[in-house]
Amino acid sequence: MYDLPPLARFGGLVATGLRDVTSDPAALDSKGFWAVVADFEGGLVCARFEDVRPEPVPAPGRWRGPAPEDWTSSLDRAAYTEGVRRIRRRIAAGEVYQANLCRVLTAPLPDPDRADVDELSALLALGNPAPYAGTVRLPDHGVEVATASPELFLRRAGRVVESGPIKGTGREAADLLEKDHAENVMIVDLVRNDLGRVCATGSVTVPALCAIEPHPGLVHLVSTVRGEMAAGAGWPELFAAAFPPGSVTGAPKSSALRVIEELETAPRGPYCGGVGWVDADRGTGELAVGIRTFWIDRAAAGGPVLRFGTGAGITWGSDPEREWDETELKAARLLSVASGAPQPTGGTAR
């Protein structure tokens, strides 16, 4: 019978001994060590743990993932490429400049009573190591998340806040197009505006623009945006200003969110939300954008399932088939790892 204790794991630390769970972001400015999962639709779970200690990610255990052919997509190839065309028409009409179009992949768990996201995290640490990898396991609160995110959403050190938006993905640097650089700059401008709403006037800077970062199986264009939070601002104000992350919405953000609501057929959940930790005692924290992220949905109709999201940023220069291929590239290696296969799969179920 499935019965595992609450746990969070980030950056060589493991947290156990659950004390409090709340949806109030003001708690993150109080005291203690908190694990945070914010879903794309606005739900927030903050869990305070009593015992935080160094501990390496364990060796892979008895995780049994779905077979590669068992995954289905909320948008198939035809629906996704038509969505890209519709976004391009919106861009031509001046309604939006860029929008992120995503799809959620779902597969039944072959052995739900033995499915532990911490064991999935152990597999991901070997097969797809990531700078913002993490686990949050809160079974009684419906949160079982394993992320291999490469993207920084928000990092705080005292009053200094930083974001690291990713835009532009290819198998190698030569694959990155002018469109990718333009998209990155567009999103950097959006993130500058978001942070500017909560930071002191004139303090927002861009220390790095369109740097190429290698990751397992692909490369990304990554920028850095930094600012100093205004007096009196805390985590509630920071969430209100920056959420959901600009790199997974679009520009203008309000217009992109309307397009996303119209075209996407499944909620994103923790995918494209925020996953990470906050040490309120030290005034520090680090939240990743919830990409390259798996989550278990035990309340799904038909029985427990594993979910995973993938998507791409759409601009006027987007080719529908190339954008579909980008979503496949982002998903292939991760789905392969989750299934226990030794090599990335060729694609997801249509």
KOLDREN-441953 format. One line per 2 residues: number of its first residue (from 1); for each residue x, y, z of N, C-alpha, C. Coordinates in steps of 0.2 Angstrom, whole numbers, always signed. Layout:
<patis>
NUM	X Y Z X Y Z X Y Z | ...
</patis>
This chain:
<patis>
1	+4 -6 +0 +0 +0 +0 +4 +6 +0 | +3 +11 -4 +7 +17 -5 +6 +21 +2
3	+12 +22 +5 +12 +26 +11 +19 +29 +13 | +21 +34 +10 +27 +37 +11 +27 +44 +14
5	+32 +45 +19 +32 +52 +23 +33 +58 +18 | +31 +63 +20 +33 +70 +17 +40 +71 +17
7	+43 +74 +11 +50 +75 +10 +51 +80 +4 | +56 +83 +5 +58 +88 +0 +66 +87 -1
9	+68 +88 -7 +75 +87 -9 +78 +92 -14 | +82 +96 -12 +85 +101 -17 +93 +102 -15
11	+97 +102 -21 +103 +104 -21 +108 +101 -15 | +107 +94 -14 +111 +91 -9 +108 +91 -2
13	+103 +94 -1 +99 +94 +5 +93 +90 +5 | +91 +87 +10 +85 +83 +11 +81 +86 +17
15	+75 +87 +16 +71 +90 +22 +65 +85 +24 | +65 +84 +30 +60 +79 +33 +57 +82 +39
17	+52 +79 +42 +48 +81 +48 +44 +87 +46 | +38 +86 +42 +34 +91 +40 +31 +94 +46
19	+31 +101 +46 +28 +105 +52 +21 +109 +50 | +22 +112 +44 +16 +116 +42 +15 +116 +35
21	+9 +117 +32 +7 +117 +25 +3 +123 +24 | +4 +128 +20 +0 +134 +19 +0 +136 +12
23	-5 +139 +10 -5 +142 +3 -4 +150 +3 | -2 +152 +9 +0 +160 +10 +7 +161 +9
25	+9 +165 +3 +16 +166 +2 +19 +170 +7 | +15 +174 +11 +18 +178 +17 +22 +173 +22
27	+20 +167 +22 +24 +162 +27 +31 +162 +25 | +33 +163 +18 +40 +162 +16 +44 +168 +19
29	+41 +173 +22 +45 +178 +25 +45 +177 +32 | +43 +172 +35 +42 +171 +42 +49 +167 +45
31	+48 +161 +46 +54 +157 +48 +54 +150 +46 | +60 +147 +46 +60 +140 +44 +62 +139 +37
33	+63 +132 +35 +64 +130 +28 +58 +127 +25 | +56 +130 +19 +50 +129 +16 +52 +126 +9
35	+48 +121 +7 +47 +118 +0 +41 +121 -3 | +42 +123 -9 +37 +127 -13 +35 +124 -19
37	+29 +123 -21 +26 +121 -27 +21 +126 -29 | +22 +129 -34 +16 +134 -37 +14 +131 -44
39	+8 +130 -45 +6 +128 -51 +4 +133 -56 | +4 +132 -62 +3 +137 -67 -3 +141 -67
41	-9 +137 -64 -15 +140 -64 -16 +144 -57 | -11 +145 -53 -11 +149 -47 -11 +146 -41
43	-12 +139 -40 -12 +136 -34 -5 +136 -31 | -4 +137 -24 +2 +137 -21 +2 +133 -15
45	+7 +128 -14 +8 +124 -8 +15 +126 -5 | +15 +128 +1 +21 +130 +5 +22 +125 +11
47	+27 +121 +11 +28 +116 +16 +34 +117 +20 | +33 +118 +27 +39 +119 +31 +41 +113 +34
49	+48 +112 +34 +50 +106 +37 +55 +107 +43 | +55 +103 +47 +59 +104 +54 +66 +102 +53
51	+68 +96 +49 +74 +93 +49 +77 +94 +42 | +82 +98 +41 +86 +99 +35 +93 +97 +35
53	+95 +93 +31 +102 +90 +32 +105 +89 +25 | +112 +89 +25 +115 +86 +18 +114 +79 +17
55	+112 +77 +11 +111 +70 +9 +111 +70 +2 | +115 +66 -1 +115 +65 -8 +109 +61 -11
57	+108 +62 -17 +102 +59 -20 +103 +52 -20 | +99 +48 -17 +100 +40 -17 +101 +37 -23
59	+104 +31 -23 +104 +27 -29 +97 +25 -31 | +96 +24 -38 +90 +22 -40 +87 +16 -37
61	+81 +16 -35 +78 +10 -32 +73 +6 -36 | +67 +5 -34 +62 +1 -38 +57 +5 -42
63	+59 +11 -44 +54 +14 -49 +52 +10 -55 | +46 +10 -56 +43 +7 -62 +39 +12 -66
65	+42 +15 -71 +39 +20 -75 +35 +17 -81 | +31 +22 -84 +27 +19 -90 +31 +17 -96
67	+29 +13 -100 +32 +11 -106 +32 +17 -111 | +37 +18 -115 +37 +24 -119 +31 +24 -124
69	+28 +19 -126 +23 +19 -130 +16 +21 -127 | +16 +21 -120 +10 +22 -116 +8 +30 -115
71	+13 +34 -117 +12 +41 -116 +7 +44 -122 | +2 +48 -120 -3 +51 -124 -2 +59 -123
73	-4 +63 -128 -3 +70 -128 -9 +74 -128 | -10 +79 -124 -16 +83 -124 -17 +86 -130
75	-12 +88 -134 -12 +90 -141 -8 +85 -145 | -11 +83 -151 -8 +78 -155 -4 +83 -160
77	+0 +80 -165 +4 +84 -169 -1 +89 -173 | -6 +86 -176 -11 +91 -180 -13 +97 -176
79	-15 +95 -170 -18 +101 -166 -13 +106 -164 | -7 +103 -162 -2 +107 -160 +1 +112 -166
81	+2 +109 -172 +4 +113 -177 -1 +118 -179 | -8 +116 -179 -13 +121 -180 -13 +127 -175
83	-12 +125 -169 -11 +130 -163 -5 +135 -165 | +0 +133 -167 +6 +137 -169 +3 +142 -175
85	+0 +139 -180 -3 +144 -185 -8 +149 -182 | -12 +147 -178 -17 +152 -175 -13 +157 -171
87	-8 +155 -167 -4 +160 -164 -1 +165 -169 | +2 +163 -174 +5 +167 -179 +0 +172 -182
89	-6 +170 -183 -12 +174 -185 -13 +180 -180 | -13 +178 -173 -14 +183 -168 -8 +188 -168
91	-2 +185 -170 +4 +190 -170 +3 +195 -176 | +1 +192 -182 +0 +196 -187 -6 +202 -186
93	-11 +200 -182 -16 +205 -180 -14 +209 -175 | -8 +209 -172 -5 +213 -167 -8 +212 -160
95	-11 +206 -159 -14 +204 -152 -9 +202 -147 | -3 +199 -150 +2 +196 -146 +8 +196 -150
97	+14 +196 -146 +21 +196 -150 +24 +189 -149 | +22 +185 -144 +25 +179 -143 +20 +175 -138
99	+19 +169 -139 +16 +165 -134 +19 +158 -134 | +19 +155 -128 +21 +148 -127 +15 +143 -127
101	+16 +139 -132 +11 +133 -133 +13 +127 -130 | +10 +124 -125 +12 +118 -122 +7 +112 -123
103	+9 +106 -121 +5 +101 -121 +7 +96 -115 | +2 +93 -112 +3 +89 -106 +3 +81 -108
105	+8 +78 -107 +9 +70 -108 +7 +66 -102 | +3 +61 -103 +0 +57 -98 +1 +50 -99
107	+3 +46 -94 +3 +39 -95 +1 +35 -88 | -2 +30 -89 -4 +26 -82 +2 +23 -79
109	+2 +24 -72 +8 +21 -68 +7 +13 -68 | +12 +9 -70 +11 +2 -70 +10 -1 -63
111	+13 +2 -58 +13 +0 -51 +12 +6 -46 | +6 +9 -46 +5 +15 -42 +7 +14 -35
113	+6 +8 -32 +7 +8 -25 +15 +8 -23 | +19 +7 -28 +26 +8 -27 +29 +14 -31
115	+25 +18 -33 +28 +24 -37 +30 +30 -32 | +36 +31 -32 +39 +36 -27 +43 +41 -31
117	+41 +47 -31 +44 +53 -35 +51 +53 -33 | +53 +52 -27 +60 +52 -25 +64 +47 -29
119	+62 +41 -30 +65 +37 -34 +66 +39 -41 | +61 +42 -44 +61 +45 -50 +66 +50 -51
121	+67 +54 -45 +72 +59 -45 +79 +56 -45 | +80 +51 -42 +86 +47 -42 +88 +45 -49
123	+83 +43 -53 +84 +41 -60 +86 +47 -64 | +83 +53 -63 +84 +59 -67 +91 +62 -65
125	+93 +61 -59 +100 +63 -57 +105 +60 -61 | +104 +53 -63 +109 +50 -67 +108 +51 -74
127	+102 +51 -77 +101 +51 -84 +100 +58 -87 | +98 +63 -82 +97 +70 -85 +98 +75 -79
129	+105 +75 -77 +106 +80 -72 +104 +87 -73 | +102 +91 -68 +100 +98 -70 +102 +102 -64
131	+103 +109 -65 +105 +113 -60 +100 +114 -55 | +93 +114 -57 +88 +115 -52 +84 +109 -51
133	+87 +103 -50 +83 +97 -49 +80 +97 -42 | +75 +94 -41 +72 +94 -35 +66 +89 -34
135	+64 +87 -28 +58 +83 -26 +54 +86 -21 | +48 +86 -22 +43 +88 -16 +38 +82 -16
137	+38 +79 -10 +33 +73 -9 +28 +75 -3 | +22 +77 -5 +17 +78 +0 +11 +74 -1
139	+11 +68 +0 +5 +64 -3 -2 +66 +0 | -2 +68 +6 -8 +70 +9 -11 +77 +6
141	-7 +80 +3 -9 +87 +0 -9 +86 -8 | -8 +80 -11 -9 +80 -18 -3 +82 -22
143	+3 +83 -19 +9 +85 -22 +14 +80 -22 | +16 +77 -28 +21 +73 -29 +25 +75 -35
145	+30 +78 -35 +33 +82 -40 +41 +80 -40 | +43 +78 -46 +51 +77 -47 +53 +82 -53
147	+57 +86 -52 +59 +91 -58 +66 +90 -59 | +68 +91 -66 +75 +91 -68 +75 +98 -72
149	+73 +103 -69 +73 +110 -72 +80 +113 -73 | +81 +115 -79 +87 +119 -81 +86 +126 -80
151	+80 +129 -78 +79 +136 -78 +77 +139 -71 | +81 +144 -70 +80 +148 -64 +74 +153 -65
153	+69 +152 -60 +63 +157 -60 +65 +163 -56 | +66 +162 -49 +68 +167 -45 +73 +164 -39
155	+78 +168 -39 +83 +167 -33 +83 +173 -29 | +83 +173 -22 +83 +178 -18 +89 +177 -13
157	+93 +183 -12 +98 +183 -7 +97 +190 -4 | +94 +190 +2 +92 +196 +5 +87 +200 +1
159	+89 +206 -1 +85 +210 -5 +86 +209 -13 | +91 +206 -15 +93 +205 -22 +89 +199 -25
161	+86 +200 -30 +82 +195 -34 +85 +194 -41 | +85 +188 -43 +88 +186 -50 +83 +181 -53
163	+83 +182 -60 +79 +177 -64 +84 +175 -70 | +83 +169 -72 +87 +166 -78 +83 +164 -84
165	+79 +168 -87 +75 +165 -92 +78 +161 -98 | +75 +156 -100 +78 +152 -106 +73 +153 -112
167	+76 +155 -117 +72 +155 -124 +77 +153 -129 | +76 +148 -133 +80 +145 -138 +83 +139 -136
169	+81 +134 -140 +83 +127 -139 +85 +123 -145 | +90 +120 -145 +93 +116 -151 +97 +110 -149
171	+98 +105 -153 +102 +99 -152 +110 +102 -150 | +112 +107 -154 +118 +110 -153 +118 +117 -155
173	+123 +121 -153 +123 +128 -154 +121 +130 -161 | +124 +126 -166 +122 +128 -173 +115 +128 -175
175	+111 +125 -171 +104 +124 -172 +100 +131 -171 | +103 +135 -166 +100 +141 -164 +99 +146 -169
177	+93 +149 -170 +92 +153 -176 +91 +160 -173 | +91 +165 -178 +90 +172 -176 +83 +173 -173
179	+78 +169 -175 +72 +169 -171 +73 +167 -164 | +77 +163 -162 +78 +161 -155 +81 +166 -151
181	+86 +170 -154 +89 +176 -150 +84 +181 -150 | +80 +183 -155 +75 +188 -154 +70 +186 -149
183	+68 +180 -148 +63 +178 -143 +66 +178 -136 | +72 +177 -136 +76 +177 -129 +76 +185 -127
185	+77 +189 -131 +78 +196 -130 +71 +199 -128 | +66 +196 -131 +59 +198 -130 +57 +196 -123
187	+58 +190 -121 +56 +188 -114 +61 +191 -109 | +67 +193 -110 +71 +197 -106 +68 +203 -104
189	+65 +207 -109 +62 +213 -108 +56 +212 -104 | +52 +207 -105 +46 +205 -101 +48 +204 -93
191	+53 +200 -92 +56 +199 -85 +58 +205 -82 | +62 +209 -86 +64 +216 -83 +58 +220 -81
193	+53 +219 -85 +47 +223 -83 +43 +220 -76 | +43 +213 -76 +40 +210 -70 +44 +212 -64
195	+51 +211 -64 +55 +212 -58 +55 +220 -57 | +54 +224 -62 +53 +231 -61 +47 +233 -57
197	+42 +229 -56 +36 +231 -53 +37 +230 -45 | +43 +226 -43 +44 +225 -36 +51 +227 -34
199	+55 +229 -39 +62 +231 -37 +62 +239 -37 | +67 +241 -33 +69 +248 -33 +70 +251 -40
201	+68 +257 -41 +68 +260 -48 +76 +261 -50 | +77 +259 -56 +84 +259 -58 +89 +253 -56
203	+86 +248 -52 +91 +243 -50 +91 +237 -54 | +86 +236 -59 +86 +230 -63 +91 +231 -69
205	+95 +226 -69 +100 +225 -74 +100 +218 -78 | +104 +218 -83 +104 +211 -87 +112 +209 -87
207	+114 +206 -82 +121 +204 -82 +123 +200 -88 | +119 +196 -90 +121 +191 -96 +115 +190 -101
209	+116 +191 -107 +111 +191 -112 +113 +185 -117 | +108 +180 -118 +109 +175 -123 +115 +171 -123
211	+117 +169 -117 +122 +164 -116 +120 +157 -118 | +125 +154 -121 +123 +147 -123 +125 +142 -117
213	+120 +138 -115 +121 +133 -110 +120 +126 -112 | +125 +122 -111 +124 +115 -113 +120 +111 -108
215	+115 +107 -110 +112 +102 -105 +112 +95 -109 | +110 +90 -105 +110 +83 -108 +105 +83 -114
217	+108 +82 -120 +105 +81 -126 +103 +87 -130 | +104 +93 -127 +102 +99 -131 +106 +105 -128
219	+105 +111 -131 +108 +117 -128 +102 +123 -128 | +103 +127 -123 +98 +133 -122 +102 +140 -123
221	+98 +145 -125 +100 +152 -124 +97 +154 -117 | +102 +157 -113 +100 +159 -106 +102 +166 -105
223	+98 +170 -102 +100 +176 -100 +99 +177 -92 | +101 +182 -89 +101 +184 -82 +98 +191 -81
225	+93 +191 -77 +90 +198 -75 +90 +198 -68 | +93 +204 -65 +94 +205 -58 +91 +212 -56
227	+89 +212 -49 +87 +218 -47 +87 +218 -39 | +86 +224 -36 +85 +224 -29 +78 +226 -27
229	+75 +222 -23 +68 +223 -21 +67 +229 -17 | +62 +232 -18 +60 +239 -15 +59 +237 -7
231	+60 +243 -4 +58 +242 +4 +51 +240 +5 | +50 +235 +9 +43 +233 +11 +41 +227 +7
233	+44 +226 +1 +42 +220 -3 +45 +214 -1 | +41 +208 -1 +43 +202 +1 +40 +197 -4
235	+40 +190 -2 +38 +185 -7 +31 +186 -10 | +26 +188 -6 +19 +189 -9 +20 +194 -15
237	+23 +200 -14 +24 +205 -19 +28 +202 -25 | +33 +198 -23 +37 +195 -29 +33 +190 -33
239	+29 +186 -30 +25 +182 -33 +20 +185 -38 | +17 +190 -35 +12 +194 -38 +15 +198 -44
241	+21 +200 -44 +24 +203 -50 +27 +199 -55 | +29 +193 -53 +33 +189 -58 +29 +182 -60
243	+24 +180 -57 +21 +174 -58 +15 +175 -63 | +14 +170 -68 +18 +164 -69 +24 +167 -73
245	+29 +162 -74 +36 +164 -77 +35 +167 -84 | +38 +172 -85 +37 +175 -92 +40 +171 -98
247	+45 +166 -97 +47 +162 -102 +43 +157 -104 | +38 +155 -100 +33 +150 -102 +26 +153 -103
249	+25 +159 -104 +19 +163 -105 +19 +166 -112 | +22 +172 -112 +23 +176 -118 +23 +183 -117
251	+23 +187 -123 +23 +194 -122 +18 +197 -127 | +14 +202 -125 +13 +204 -118 +10 +198 -114
253	+11 +198 -107 +10 +192 -103 +2 +191 -103 | -2 +196 -102 -9 +196 -101 -12 +193 -108
255	-10 +195 -114 -12 +193 -120 -10 +186 -121 | -4 +184 -119 -2 +177 -120 -6 +172 -116
257	-8 +174 -110 -12 +170 -106 -18 +169 -109 | -21 +174 -112 -28 +173 -115 -27 +168 -121
259	-22 +168 -125 -21 +163 -130 -20 +156 -128 | -16 +156 -122 -15 +149 -119 -21 +146 -117
261	-25 +150 -114 -32 +147 -111 -36 +145 -117 | -36 +148 -122 -40 +146 -128 -37 +140 -132
263	-31 +139 -132 -28 +134 -137 -26 +128 -133 | -24 +128 -127 -22 +122 -123 -28 +118 -120
265	-28 +112 -120 -34 +108 -118 -33 +104 -111 | -28 +105 -108 -26 +102 -101 -23 +107 -97
267	-25 +107 -90 -21 +112 -86 -14 +110 -85 | -9 +115 -85 -2 +113 -84 +0 +111 -77
269	-4 +113 -72 -2 +110 -65 +5 +113 -64 | +9 +109 -60 +16 +111 -58 +20 +113 -64
271	+19 +110 -70 +23 +111 -76 +22 +119 -78 | +27 +122 -79 +27 +129 -80 +26 +134 -74
273	+25 +131 -68 +24 +134 -62 +31 +136 -59 | +31 +135 -52 +38 +136 -49 +39 +130 -44
275	+45 +128 -43 +46 +122 -39 +53 +124 -35 | +53 +124 -29 +60 +126 -26 +59 +126 -18
277	+64 +130 -15 +64 +131 -8 +65 +138 -6 | +63 +139 +0 +65 +146 +3 +67 +144 +11
279	+73 +147 +12 +75 +147 +19 +74 +154 +22 | +68 +155 +26 +66 +161 +28 +71 +164 +34
281	+74 +159 +37 +79 +162 +42 +85 +165 +40 | +87 +163 +34 +93 +166 +30 +91 +172 +25
283	+84 +172 +24 +82 +177 +18 +84 +175 +12 | +85 +168 +10 +87 +166 +4 +82 +161 +1
285	+82 +160 -6 +77 +155 -9 +79 +154 -16 | +77 +149 -19 +78 +147 -26 +72 +143 -29
287	+69 +146 -33 +63 +143 -37 +65 +142 -44 | +64 +136 -46 +65 +134 -53 +58 +135 -57
289	+59 +137 -64 +53 +136 -68 +51 +129 -69 | +45 +127 -68 +43 +120 -67 +43 +116 -74
291	+49 +117 -78 +49 +113 -84 +54 +107 -83 | +54 +102 -88 +57 +96 -87 +54 +92 -80
293	+48 +93 -79 +45 +91 -73 +40 +86 -73 | +40 +81 -69 +35 +75 -69 +31 +76 -62
295	+25 +74 -63 +21 +74 -57 +16 +68 -57 | +14 +65 -51 +10 +60 -51 +3 +63 -49
297	-2 +61 -53 -9 +63 -51 -13 +56 -49 | -14 +56 -43 -17 +50 -40 -25 +50 -41
299	-27 +56 -42 -35 +57 -42 -37 +57 -49 | -33 +55 -54 -35 +55 -61 -41 +50 -62
301	-45 +52 -67 -51 +47 -69 -47 +41 -72 | -49 +35 -70 -46 +29 -72 -40 +26 -69
303	-38 +30 -63 -32 +28 -59 -26 +32 -60 | -21 +31 -55 -16 +36 -55 -12 +36 -61
305	-9 +42 -63 -5 +43 -69 +1 +47 -67 | +6 +47 -72 +11 +51 -72 +11 +56 -77
307	+12 +62 -76 +11 +68 -81 +18 +71 -82 | +18 +74 -88 +25 +78 -90 +23 +83 -95
309	+25 +89 -95 +24 +94 -100 +29 +96 -104 | +28 +98 -110 +33 +100 -115 +30 +106 -119
311	+34 +110 -122 +31 +116 -126 +36 +120 -129 | +34 +125 -133 +39 +129 -136 +36 +136 -137
313	+40 +141 -137 +38 +148 -138 +37 +149 -146 | +31 +152 -147 +29 +154 -154 +30 +161 -156
315	+33 +163 -161 +34 +169 -163 +32 +170 -171 | +32 +176 -174 +30 +176 -181 +35 +172 -185
317	+41 +171 -183 +46 +167 -187 +46 +159 -186 | +41 +157 -182 +40 +150 -180 +38 +146 -186
319	+41 +140 -187 +38 +135 -192 +34 +130 -188 | +28 +129 -189 +24 +124 -185 +27 +117 -184
321	+30 +114 -189 +33 +108 -189 +39 +108 -184 | +43 +113 -185 +49 +114 -181 +48 +115 -174
323	+42 +118 -173 +40 +119 -166 +38 +113 -162 | +34 +109 -166 +32 +102 -164 +39 +98 -162
325	+43 +98 -167 +50 +94 -166 +53 +97 -160 | +53 +103 -158 +56 +106 -152 +53 +103 -146
327	+46 +102 -146 +43 +99 -140 +45 +92 -139 | +46 +89 -145 +48 +82 -145 +55 +81 -142
329	+60 +85 -144 +66 +85 -142 +67 +86 -135 | +63 +91 -132 +63 +92 -125 +60 +87 -121
331	+56 +83 -124 +53 +77 -120 +56 +71 -120 | +60 +69 -126 +62 +63 -128 +66 +60 -122
333	+72 +63 -120 +76 +61 -116 +73 +59 -109 | +69 +64 -107 +66 +64 -100 +61 +58 -100
335	+57 +57 -105 +53 +51 -105 +56 +44 -105 | +62 +44 -109 +66 +38 -109 +69 +37 -102
337	+71 +42 -98 +74 +41 -92 +68 +38 -87 | +62 +41 -87 +57 +39 -83 +54 +32 -84
339	+55 +30 -91 +53 +23 -92 +58 +18 -90 | +64 +20 -89 +70 +16 -88 +73 +13 -94
341	+72 +16 -100 +75 +14 -106 +82 +17 -106 | +87 +14 -109 +94 +16 -109 +95 +22 -114
343	+91 +23 -119 +92 +28 -124 +86 +32 -124 | +86 +39 -126 +80 +43 -127 +76 +40 -133
345	+69 +41 -131 +64 +38 -136 +64 +43 -142 | +61 +40 -148 +61 +44 -154 +55 +49 -154
347	+50 +49 -149 +45 +53 -149 +40 +51 -144 | +35 +55 -144 +29 +54 -139 +23 +51 -143
349	+19 +48 -140 +13 +45 -143 +9 +51 -146 | +6 +50 -152 +3 +55 -156 -5 +55 -154
</patis>
